[in-house]
Amino acid sequence: MDYIAHIKKDGGNFKLQSLCNHLKGTAEFASQFAAAIGESPCAYLAAMLHDQGKYSYLWQNYLKKSSGYDTSILSELCGRGTHSTAGAVLLLNSSIPWPESFFLSYVILGHHAGLPDYYGGCGESFTSRLFDDDRLKTELLQGIDFNEVKIPEIVLPSQKIKEIQKEYKHLWIRLIFSCLVDADYLDTERFMDANTYTARIPSSSLASLKGRFDSFMNSKCASAQHTPINKIRAEVLHQCISAAEGPPGFYSLTVPTGGGKTLSAMAFALEHALKNNKRRVIMAIPYTSIIEQTSKTYKYGTDDDEKITAMKERGEYLFGEENVLEHHSNIDPDKELHANLLASQNWDAPIVVTTNVQLFESLLAAKPSRCRKLHNLAQSVVILDEAQKLPVEYLRPVLSVLNGLVEHFGVTVLFCTATQPALVSQIGSFNTEMEGIAGCTEVIKDSNELYKNLKRVEYTVYKGDIKARSSWEDIAEELKKLPQVLCIVNKRRDCRELMKYMPEGTIQLSGLMCGKEISSIISEIKRLLRDGSHVRVVSTQLVEAGVDIDFPEVWRALAQLDSIAQAAGRANREGLLKDDSGNPKLGRVVVFNPESEPFGEIKIGAQITSTLARKAGYFDSLSADSFYWYFKKFYAAHDSLDKCDYEERLVEEAAYGRFQFRSFAENFKLIDTSERKTVFVPFADGEKLICRLREGGPNRRLMSRLQRFSVDIPICLFNDIYQKGGIETINNYYALDKSFYKPGEGVLMGKFYNYDDHNFVY
């Protein structure tokens, strides 16, 4: 019998891919991918066994009938079953030794449904699928032609899985799983959709991109004004290049805001990658609000839209659109290259710019589509931008997988921020204490001295007392006196309250606006500042880190110390402020204690900051050391650093091969969506896209475009608007009526404030 893996209809004819060819093609891909982690034989074996269940005549009949190839087959002679189970059963009963046979069984079992739990948890368990004898005999292995099934004769030289600490054994499984899944997808695509497969064009090498980068930076430095700040930026760049000579491991780049971290971090990454044979550079950023800015900088060398337009006309770029992969929820598929959209599936690109959510939720996922990219993390340089925003309640799993990647899979990690967190050695308090990263090399020789040299602002505590509360009306009266000012508050609700007292023309920014409107407003703010026009902005925290805006004065509601320092980076960013006599002067940052009570991490951070700031002149003496000691206290003040029970679910019984993959992944969510709903809003083109959703239903491209017009709102607010008839349900998605969305304000809350504002600060 000729066994078939896939059938496609090409014109009026059917084309068949033999099961033998699919297994071999998948195995060749998987072996190639696993070379980066030194596990080609294991990946090859898993791939050769992954579809052994398709050697069942029942499954073959199902494929032929369902594809239309042979509709005469009786339905009772068809049986789809779970074809992935057979390969795992065969592997466990083969001569392949433990633990390889056991651990690779997870890989084979999960290549369609996802990595399973060992015990009963989410979905079918490892034990029920492999150790239920009656079920195996009557359902899963029924009809298999064992004359066709062959365990490849292959040597498994891997010592890594035996020697690797139990904490990282799940990571080994994930990376092999990633190799198999990506290989399976690609071999299937090569047969089923050759046009898409050939559209996956190879990108430039890191060596060629470094040549472009060096040329760009030489030109940039040569044309830069001879200002003190530009001199410091040049020195930061030089130290990054020098530090890149070091071996793979953990590094930190601690540079105050405005010191040129974005380009200097890339200089380190490229130099280090070439010195240590790394394959790609991956930058992870905590906020989608700044990821587009960073991507533009790497694609074109600037994030200024006017300059980008001119550069496109001249054909001048930094790395170019084809070499920088953006992977985040706000990507617009109409503006992204088709090859890049394909590359986002597996991160097969030299430079990837993504979010912390995408990176860490993929690293700890169970679903094949999320894990597919993981093998391309091996032998890479990972830049964690704004590293202070690593989620505190998930530090245990996050730091563990980073340690595992560095120690066993050839990854170098660069923590990049102006406010470096305390992640080395012991973290937490008596009840939550955990081991952080073993050691970290600081790129900058003297970060404290750099803080002094890059001082561009002076701090003032409003009313001279950090504990003295101020009303929104009082703050508004102060802001009205200033022609150009940015005020950053802690919550969306605070933003609305303060705006009530602000004069007409004041600009508001908050997460109640869709991403498209936020981007448009930030561009307008930059234009007004560039033109010297009056501009007052009231914003939530979405602008305080990474957004390249430059105000003479910034007001910041009391919050975490790092948030206050990051907000200060939006004041006198370029150091160009002059007094009336034309002499340089410092920008001004005013810290005030608002009438609104903070919550969650903001409350914890505000309390610590308030205690520290009792010392006169504390803010003006901030240094790299200040943030180290602040974060030691901040982490110790939390009740848990392992919210999802990483230790229990993925570490405790790892030596015995027992992992709760799916249960952990279901609970590991860096953004808690349980208390919020996503609505699409009729802002600008959003209204047309909602009409398309209503008329034609969802498709991947449309839903990607709609992400730019989405807003997350609390469930209580959602229910209130729904009861008022302001929300339409379309194919299980939600669209907001235009009467409940006002440009310049976002989703209208009206008088409805009786909901918990936790997690809705942006």
Secondary structure, 3 states (H helix, E strand, C coil): CCCEEEEEEECCEEEEEEHHHHHHHHHHHHHHHHHHHCCHHHHHHHHHHCCHHHHEHHHHHHHHHHHCCCCCCCHHHCCCCCCHHHHHHHHHCCCCCCCHHHHHHHHHHHHHHCCCECCCCCCCCHHHHHCCHHHHHHHHCCCECCCCCCCCCCCCCCCHHHHCCHHHHHHHHHHHHHHHHHHHHHHHHHHHCHHHHHCCCCCCCHHHHHHHHHHHHHHHHHHCCCCHHHHHHHHHHHHHHHHCCCCCCEEEEECCCCCCHHHHHHHHHHHHHHHCCCCEEEEEECCHHHHHHHHHHHHHCCCCHHHHHHHHHHCCCCCCCCCEEEECCCCCCCCCCHHHHHHCCCCCCCEEEEEHHHHHHHHCCCCHHHHCCHHHHCCEEEEEECHHHCCHHHHHHHHHHHHHHHHHCCCEEEEEECCCCCCECEECCCCCCEECECCCEECCCCHHHHHHHCCCEEEEEHHHCCCCEECHHHHHHHHHCCCEEEEECCCHHHHHHHHCCCCCCCEEECCCCCHHHHHHHHHHHHHHHHHCCCEEEEECHHHCCCCCCCECEEEEECCCHHHHHHHHCCECCCCCCECCCCCECCEEEEEEEECCCCCHHHHHHHHHHHHHCCCCCCHHHCCHHHHHHHHHHHHHCCCCCCCCCHHHHHHCCHHHCCCEHHHHHHHCCCCCCCCEEEEECCCCCHHHHHHHHHHHCCCHHHHHHHHHHEEEEEHHHHHHHHHCCCEEEECCEEEECHHHEECCCEECCCCCCCCCCCCCCC
